[in-house]
Amino acid sequence: MSFLKEFKEFAVRGNVIDMAVGVIIGGAFGKIVSSFVNDVLMPPLGMLLGGTDFGRFSLTLKEAVGETPAVTLKYGSFVQTVVDFVIIAFAIFLFIKGINSLKRKHEAAPVAPPEPSNGEKLLAEIRDLLKK
């Protein structure tokens, strides 16, 4: 089998396409969460912590000297990223929990036994007649 034919079979499988759609939606969801954290959640939190932009919170380790820039720990940006992660992780947890509960309901649903075939029905009638 040629390499291109093998790749084509791999690429058109449903799992690969589903994964690609998931990555695209996940990227868009990440942007929405980042905007929510940066533009909606952090400004009020920054205001409560002194009225400043939370993303600018930093600790200067070494002051700037001449053309050498200052060395800083930008813990405000880090905290925003951690909040982004927690929100995304929680949303994924809720999504997976919902899928698992649907699977459990589907698995727990009683499945009716299949209708016996005509041959089985005839054999059952013969058995019942022989018992009499």
C-alpha positions as a Markdown table, in Angstrom:
| # | Residue | x | y | z |
|---|---|---|---|---|
| 1 | Met | 0.0 | 0.0 | 0.0 |
| 2 | Ser | 1.4 | 3.4 | -0.9 |
| 3 | Phe | 2.2 | 6.0 | 1.6 |
| 4 | Leu | -0.3 | 8.5 | 0.2 |
| 5 | Lys | -3.1 | 5.9 | 0.0 |
| 6 | Glu | -2.5 | 4.9 | 3.6 |
| 7 | Phe | -2.5 | 8.5 | 4.7 |
| 8 | Lys | -5.7 | 9.2 | 2.9 |
| 9 | Glu | -7.4 | 6.2 | 4.7 |
| 10 | Phe | -6.1 | 7.6 | 8.0 |
| 11 | Ala | -7.2 | 11.2 | 7.3 |
| 12 | Val | -10.8 | 10.4 | 6.2 |
| 13 | Arg | -11.6 | 8.2 | 9.2 |
| 14 | Gly | -14.2 | 9.7 | 11.5 |
| 15 | Asn | -12.0 | 9.9 | 14.5 |
| 16 | Val | -9.4 | 12.2 | 12.9 |
| 17 | Ile | -12.1 | 14.5 | 11.6 |
| 18 | Asp | -13.8 | 14.6 | 15.0 |
| 19 | Met | -10.5 | 15.3 | 16.6 |
| 20 | Ala | -9.8 | 18.2 | 14.2 |
| 21 | Val | -13.3 | 19.7 | 14.9 |
| 22 | Gly | -12.6 | 19.3 | 18.7 |
| 23 | Val | -9.3 | 21.1 | 18.4 |
| 24 | Ile | -10.8 | 24.0 | 16.4 |
| 25 | Ile | -13.7 | 24.4 | 18.9 |
| 26 | Gly | -11.4 | 24.1 | 21.8 |
| 27 | Gly | -9.2 | 26.9 | 20.5 |
| 28 | Ala | -12.2 | 29.1 | 20.0 |
| 29 | Phe | -13.5 | 28.2 | 23.5 |
| 30 | Gly | -10.0 | 29.0 | 24.9 |
| 31 | Lys | -10.2 | 32.5 | 23.4 |
| 32 | Ile | -13.7 | 33.1 | 24.8 |
| 33 | Val | -12.5 | 32.0 | 28.3 |
| 34 | Ser | -9.4 | 34.2 | 28.0 |
| 35 | Ser | -11.5 | 37.2 | 27.1 |
| 36 | Phe | -13.9 | 36.5 | 29.9 |
| 37 | Val | -11.1 | 36.3 | 32.5 |
| 38 | Asn | -9.1 | 39.3 | 31.1 |
| 39 | Asp | -12.1 | 41.6 | 30.3 |
| 40 | Val | -14.8 | 40.6 | 32.8 |
| 41 | Leu | -13.4 | 38.7 | 35.8 |
| 42 | Met | -10.1 | 40.4 | 36.4 |
| 43 | Pro | -10.9 | 44.1 | 36.3 |
| 44 | Pro | -13.3 | 43.9 | 39.3 |
| 45 | Leu | -10.8 | 41.7 | 41.1 |
| 46 | Gly | -8.0 | 44.2 | 40.3 |
| 47 | Met | -10.3 | 47.0 | 41.6 |
| 48 | Leu | -10.8 | 45.2 | 44.8 |
| 49 | Leu | -7.1 | 44.7 | 45.2 |
| 50 | Gly | -6.2 | 48.4 | 44.8 |
| 51 | Gly | -7.7 | 49.7 | 41.6 |
| 52 | Thr | -5.0 | 48.6 | 39.3 |
| 53 | Asp | -4.8 | 46.3 | 36.3 |
| 54 | Phe | -4.3 | 42.8 | 37.6 |
| 55 | Gly | -2.2 | 41.8 | 34.6 |
| 56 | Arg | 0.4 | 44.4 | 35.5 |
| 57 | Phe | 1.1 | 43.0 | 39.0 |
| 58 | Ser | 4.8 | 42.1 | 39.0 |
| 59 | Leu | 7.8 | 41.8 | 41.3 |
| 60 | Thr | 11.0 | 43.5 | 40.1 |
| 61 | Leu | 14.0 | 41.2 | 40.7 |
| 62 | Lys | 16.6 | 43.5 | 39.1 |
| 63 | Glu | 16.1 | 47.2 | 38.1 |
| 64 | Ala | 16.9 | 48.3 | 34.5 |
| 65 | Val | 20.4 | 49.4 | 34.0 |
| 66 | Gly | 21.2 | 51.5 | 30.9 |
| 67 | Glu | 19.9 | 49.6 | 27.9 |
| 68 | Thr | 19.4 | 46.3 | 29.9 |
| 69 | Pro | 15.7 | 45.8 | 30.7 |
| 70 | Ala | 14.5 | 45.1 | 34.2 |
| 71 | Val | 14.0 | 41.5 | 35.3 |
| 72 | Thr | 10.5 | 41.0 | 36.6 |
| 73 | Leu | 8.2 | 38.2 | 37.7 |
| 74 | Lys | 4.8 | 39.0 | 36.2 |
| 75 | Tyr | 2.7 | 37.0 | 38.7 |
| 76 | Gly | -0.5 | 38.9 | 37.6 |
| 77 | Ser | -0.4 | 37.5 | 34.1 |
| 78 | Phe | 0.4 | 34.1 | 35.6 |
| 79 | Val | -2.6 | 34.2 | 37.9 |
| 80 | Gln | -4.8 | 35.2 | 34.9 |
| 81 | Thr | -3.5 | 32.2 | 33.0 |
| 82 | Val | -4.2 | 29.9 | 35.9 |
| 83 | Val | -7.7 | 31.2 | 36.2 |
| 84 | Asp | -8.1 | 30.6 | 32.4 |
| 85 | Phe | -7.0 | 27.0 | 32.9 |
| 86 | Val | -9.2 | 26.4 | 35.9 |
| 87 | Ile | -12.3 | 27.6 | 34.0 |
| 88 | Ile | -11.5 | 25.5 | 30.9 |
| 89 | Ala | -10.7 | 22.5 | 33.0 |
| 90 | Phe | -14.0 | 22.9 | 34.9 |
| 91 | Ala | -16.0 | 23.2 | 31.6 |
| 92 | Ile | -14.3 | 20.1 | 30.2 |
| 93 | Phe | -15.1 | 18.3 | 33.5 |
| 94 | Leu | -18.8 | 19.2 | 33.2 |
| 95 | Phe | -18.8 | 18.2 | 29.5 |
| 96 | Ile | -17.3 | 14.8 | 30.2 |
| 97 | Lys | -19.5 | 14.3 | 33.3 |
| 98 | Gly | -22.6 | 14.9 | 31.1 |
| 99 | Ile | -21.4 | 12.5 | 28.4 |
| 100 | Asn | -20.7 | 9.8 | 31.0 |
| 101 | Ser | -24.1 | 10.2 | 32.6 |
| 102 | Leu | -25.7 | 9.8 | 29.1 |
| 103 | Lys | -23.6 | 6.7 | 28.5 |
| 104 | Arg | -24.7 | 5.3 | 31.9 |
| 105 | Lys | -28.4 | 6.0 | 31.1 |
| 106 | His | -28.0 | 4.4 | 27.7 |
| 107 | Glu | -26.3 | 1.3 | 29.1 |
| 108 | Ala | -28.8 | 1.0 | 31.9 |
| 109 | Ala | -31.8 | 1.1 | 29.6 |
| 110 | Pro | -33.4 | -2.3 | 29.4 |
| 111 | Val | -33.0 | -3.9 | 26.1 |
| 112 | Ala | -36.0 | -6.0 | 25.0 |
| 113 | Pro | -35.1 | -9.5 | 23.9 |
| 114 | Pro | -35.3 | -10.0 | 20.1 |
| 115 | Glu | -38.5 | -11.5 | 18.8 |
| 116 | Pro | -38.1 | -15.2 | 18.2 |
| 117 | Ser | -37.8 | -16.3 | 14.5 |
| 118 | Asn | -40.6 | -18.2 | 12.8 |
| 119 | Gly | -38.6 | -21.4 | 13.2 |
| 120 | Glu | -38.2 | -20.9 | 16.9 |
| 121 | Lys | -42.0 | -20.2 | 17.2 |
| 122 | Leu | -42.8 | -23.4 | 15.4 |
| 123 | Leu | -40.4 | -25.4 | 17.5 |
| 124 | Ala | -42.0 | -24.0 | 20.6 |
| 125 | Glu | -45.5 | -25.0 | 19.4 |
| 126 | Ile | -44.3 | -28.5 | 18.6 |
| 127 | Arg | -42.7 | -28.8 | 22.1 |
| 128 | Asp | -45.9 | -27.6 | 23.7 |
| 129 | Leu | -48.0 | -30.1 | 21.7 |
| 130 | Leu | -45.6 | -32.9 | 22.6 |
| 131 | Lys | -45.9 | -32.1 | 26.3 |
| 132 | Lys | -49.7 | -32.4 | 26.1 |
